[in-house]
Amino acid sequence: ITVRADGATLRGLRIVNSGGSHNTVDSGILIEADNNLVENNVLEDVLFGIHLKKANDNTLRGNSISSLDRDISLRGDGLRMWYSADNLIENNHFARIRDIVASNSADNRVLGNTIEQSRIGMEFIFSPGNEIAHNTISHNTTGIVIVYSDEIDIHHNRIQHMRKLTGSGLSFKESADVSIRDNQIAHSNTGLLANSSLDPENIMTVEGNLFAYNVLGIYFHGEKGGSIIRGNHFENNFTDAMGSASTTIRGNKWAGNYWDQYQGFDRNHDGTGDRPHNVYLYSEDLWANTPMSRFFRGSLVMDLLDFAMRLAPFSSPELKYSDPFPGMPVDANTPVITVGALPLPE
């Protein structure tokens, strides 16, 4: 179905068997108009699901979309937005597609969708001002990828089970003024993968998120830090945070995060640890700089080496990062941290 009229409604349809050409972007629904409603439709055995092409102020709600039964890289995108702005993508179910892609598409809202068993949950390229909230992204290769897109607001999403290849829950490249808050990011190779902000006035803020059961909780590329990372919960990650250079991870502003590996106390029960959470580089330096040694992560040999380096280091270990105000549960029934108005370190 092709829609070139403004104000149309497509509701309750079953659309199957589109063409199979990537060159012509064969889709179940192609929209080249504004202010349309696409609601409660089923699109299956289509190459691309819905294609918004220079289409603004449309609403896509409650649709179920799957691609052709092909290898994951040969499927089509469940949703493709090209030069399309101010659209609402809400409560749709995407399964067994390739990606959801927005290119040069600003100020869209992607809310309450489920994306599973696909390659990239969502990818935004040169697409500033988008809001991504309350989505469930599960069992894909990668969760959300943001490239050259500023002023992105990502909050209250559940991103989990990105363990294929080197999958990450969230991945950023050259994107400024990004807010990542109140998300659950679990069971991925890397929870958050990002490069350091190039603009010191428009930085990344990572606040109130849960990073759990990841191989790496956070990994930063680049030569400097600058991001604000506060009030997050790090639990049962193999490694909580690392950077491509010592200044990359140490240069971020850490405050009020809960660390399950924190070796300190909260004697006055104010929800903040009595001493900073300082993390030093011991045996991690070996597998971080020698990729072949990663095979031995978690082994008894690596544990013994790490213990020996902590017990009697041959030289002073390098400080990776420090959280001067580590969060603590107030009591056994309150495992969630309240950051309050904790100051950020200079």
ABEGO torsion letter per residue (X at the ends): XBBABBGBBBBGBBBBGBBABAAAGBBABBBABBGBBBBGBBBBGBABBBBBBGBBGBBBBGBBBBBBBBBAAABBBABBBBGBBGBBBBGBBBBGBABBBBBGBBGBBBBGBBBBGBBBABBBBGBBGBBBBGBBBBGBABBBBBBGBBGBBBBGBBBBGBABEABBABBBBGBBGBBBBGBBBBGBABABBBBBBABAABBBBBBGBBBBGBABABBBBEABBGBBBBGBBBBGBABABBBABAAAAAABBBBGBBBAABBBBBAAGAGBBABBBBBBBBAAAAAAABAAAAAABGBAAAAAAAAAAAABBABBBBBABBBABBBBBABAABABBBAEABBBBX
